[in-house]
Each structure stands twice: as C-alpha cells, then as structure tokens.
C-alpha cells in the first residue's frame, strides 16, 4: 500500500507507533495519505494535504491507486457542516466539519467505495444495543469518548450514560461494579471484561444475547463472543481473553 484515504471520521496521528504516544495531528475522513512504512498494526504516513507525518492505525486507511487519487483530489471539497451523517459501504458514519468530501453532491465515490449523504440529523435509540451500534466504525482513540474517537471503556461509559447508568472511566474500575453473570445467562447490554497475560483488566465490550460483542479495537466493531473471549469476525482468532461478565 503506497497511497490511501482515511476511511474513519477522525484518525489520530501519533509521534510513535503505539497507542500511548503523543497525538501530533489528526486525519479527517477522505484525506489522502502516502504510506511511508508499515509496522503492523501501524502505518507511517504523510498527509497529501499538509505533508504532516506520523503513525496511524493501518485499519483507518483504504488503498487507492494513483489514478484513483488524482480523480478524488480533483473533485473533492470540504464539509462545512459541524457534523453530517454519511452512508458508507460499512454502515452509517458521522462526518465532521473540514472533512474531505463532495459536500454538494448527493453521493460520491472514493476509489471503488460509494458514499451517500443521509438526511437524518438526530439519532434516537430504542435500546442499549441500537445505541451501541450507532458508534460502529468510530475510530479507536486512547482517552477518547466521542463518536469521532473513543476507547473501549469510553465506549461502554458513553452508551450506559444514555440509560442513566454512570460507569467509572477505565475498564479496570468498571469491572469492580455490577453483578457477575454466568455465560449461559447473558442478556443484551451486559458487559464483558478481558485481561492481559498478567491478569490485569485491559478491555471491555457490550454484549447481545445472540453471541456478539461491540467493542472498540482499532475502531468500534462487531465480533463474535464465546466462553474463551472475542473471536475476530474476519480471521477467526481469539483477540481478547474473557475474564468476567457483569450486569447493572
């Protein structure tokens, strides 16, 4: 991959290839980059807009050919709306002011991906799962708590807050509250907590009663959930080891 575009609302660009590193700038949706180096799951990029360099999560960019880059950069303009809802090939996604789009068109393409502006300006939630799904494709951001960048515990905290449940900020704090739930008794809205090799709680996600989990890992995504932990939808590996399930 030599060139690509930012496919998430906002992608943090860091000084080093680790989540804890300083954010030096951000990429906005549609912004084209040159990939200088890959150290999976990170890519060192240079923005074609301002030449700024740094490291981003490689899952936040989609590949473009030279021809596709030229076609896109000739036709793009910038969103002047504070936020606007876009239908993407991977679901609905909020786009913020200053994003690289075709703001006056009803739909547009970036490479082979088609996008369509939606009329909705507000979102209402019938239940906790629909609320959680509204965050799908939100990019992972260490310390983030908004639809434009969020971490795993910020995600669960934000969703629960819609239903007047105030969770602590970090997963290691959230796990201390709530009542333990057996795997066989899972209900939609329960939280699953996961530990690292040292037994420390480092991850959390929201469950449904059909064997799925929504969690922030690279971006807010839907994966499979088993007694062993999270099973990645695409490659089938267990990415996080289950520690405990809690209910509020």
N, C-alpha and C positions, 0 to 999 in steps of 0.2 A: 504494500500500500504506500504510494507516494503522495497522493492528494486525497482529500475527502472533505466532507462538510459536517458541521456539528448538527446532530440529529436530536438532541435534547434541548430543553428550554434554555438552560444555562449550564455550562460546564466549567468548573473551577480549574484554572491553570496554575500549577504549583511549581515552586522553585526546584523541588526534587521529586523523585518518583516514589512517593509514599504519602498516605492519607494525612499524616500529621504535619506535613511540610507546609510552609507558608504559601498562601494563595497570592500569586503575583498579579493576576488579571483573570478575566473570565471570557469564555467564548459564548456567543449567543446563537440561537437557532439559525441555521442556514449559512453561518460563517465558514468560509473555505480556508483550509489549512494545508500546509506542506508537512508531511511526516518525515522527520529527520532521523529518528531512531526508534526502535521498538524494544522494550524490555517488559514483556508480558507480565501483568495486565496493563502496562503503561506505554504511552507513546510520547516521544518528544516532538513537539510541533512548532511551527512558525505560522502565525496568522497572516494571510494574504492581505488583510485589511490594514494592519499597522506594523507587521513584522515582529510583533512581540513573541518571544519564545518561552516555552515551559513544558511541563509534563501534564498530560491528561489521561483519564481512564480511556483505554482504547475502545471500549464499548460505546463511547459517546460520539464516535465519528463513523461515517459510512463512506466507502470508497467511491471516487469519481475518476473518470478518465480525463485526459487533457481536453478533449472535445466537450465533454460534459461540463467541465469547469468554465470554459470560455462561454458556452451557451448560458450557463446560470449567471455568471457575473455580468453579462451584457444586459440581462433582463431584470435583475433584482433592484428593489428599492428597500426602504426601511419602514417598519411598523411604527406608527405614531400613537397607536392605542396603548394605554398603560398595560392592559392585558387583553388578549383576544384568543378565542378558542379555535383550534385547528384540528380537522380530521386528518389523521396520518395513516399510513398502512399498518401501524401497530397500535392504533387507538386514538382517542381524543387527547389533546395535549395543549396546555396553556402556553401562549407565546407572549413575551413581554416587549415593552417599548424598546425600539432600537434594533430589533431582530432583523436578520437579512431575509427578506421575503419579497413576494409580489403583492403588496398590500391592496392594490386597487382591483386585482383580478379576483374572480370567484373561486378559481382553482389555479394551481401551478404545479410544475414538475421540477424536481431536482434529480438529475440523472434519470433513473427508471422509477423513482418514487413519486407518487401523485399525492397532492395535498389539496384540501378543500376547506375554505373558511366556513365556520358554522355561526348561526345567528345567536345561539344562547349566550347570554351574558352573566347568568347566575346558575348555580347548581344546587338542587335540593336532594336530600338523602332520605330514603325510606328506612334504611337500616345501617348497621355498622359496616357490613361488607360493601354495600354500594358506596358508602363514604370512603372506605379504604381504597376501593377500585378507582376513585376519582384521582388518586395520586399515582396511578400506574404510569410508568416511564419517567417519573420525576428523577432527575439525576441524583446520585449519592453525593452528599456534601457533608464532610466532617463538621459537626456542630450546626448543621442546617435544620430548619424547622418549617420551611415554606414549600408550596407547590413548585418552586423554582430551584430547590436544592434542599435535601433532607437526609438525615442519617437514620439508622434503624430505630433508635429509641425516640428520636424526634418525631418519626412517623407514627409510632404507636401512641405517643403522648398527644399528638395533634388530632388523631382520629378519635381517641377516647374523650378528648375535651369537647367535641361536638355533642357528646352524650352526657355532659356534666360529670365526667369522671376525671379527676385531676391526678395523673400519674407523675411520679418523680421524673427527672430529666434523663438519667442514664439507665441502661438495661440492668446494671448491677444493683441499682436502687429499686427499680420497678419489681424485680423478682422477689424482693422482701415483703411485698404486699400481696393481697389476693389470697384465694383459697386454692390449694393444689387439686388438680383434676386428673383422673386416670385417662389414658389414651382412648379407651373404649367409650368414654362419656363426653367426648369433645362436643362443644356447641360452637356455632358461628360467633366469632367475637372473642373467643379465648385467646390468650397469648401463650406462645411457645418461646422458651428461653434456651439458649445454646451456650456451650462452654468451649474453651480452648483446651490445649493439651495439658495445661496446668490446672484445669478445673475452674477457671475464672469465667463468670458470665460475660460474654462479649457480644451477644447478638440476640435479637428478639423480633418476632413477627406475629401477624394476626392470622388466625385460622378460620376456615369454614368447616362445616360438618360433612364435607364431601372429599376430604383428603387433600386440600390445597392450603397453601400459605401465601400471604402477601408480605413481602419484606423488602427492605432497602439494601441491596447488594449490587453495586455498580449503578443501579437505578432501581426504582420500586418495580418489582417483578412478581409474577405469579409462578410458583413452583409446586411440586408435589411434596407431601408431608407424610412421613412414615414414623414408626416407633424408633427408628435409628436416627432420624433427622430430616434435613431438607435434601430432596433429590432434584438435581438440576433438570429442568424440562428438556434441554437440548442434548446434553451429553450423558445424562443418567447417573452422574457421580453424586455421592453424598458430599455436600459442601459445608454443612454445619451439623455438629453432633448434638442431639437433643439432651437437655438437662432436666427440664421440668415444664409442666403446663400449668397455667394459673388462670383463675376466673375472678371477675369483680362483680 
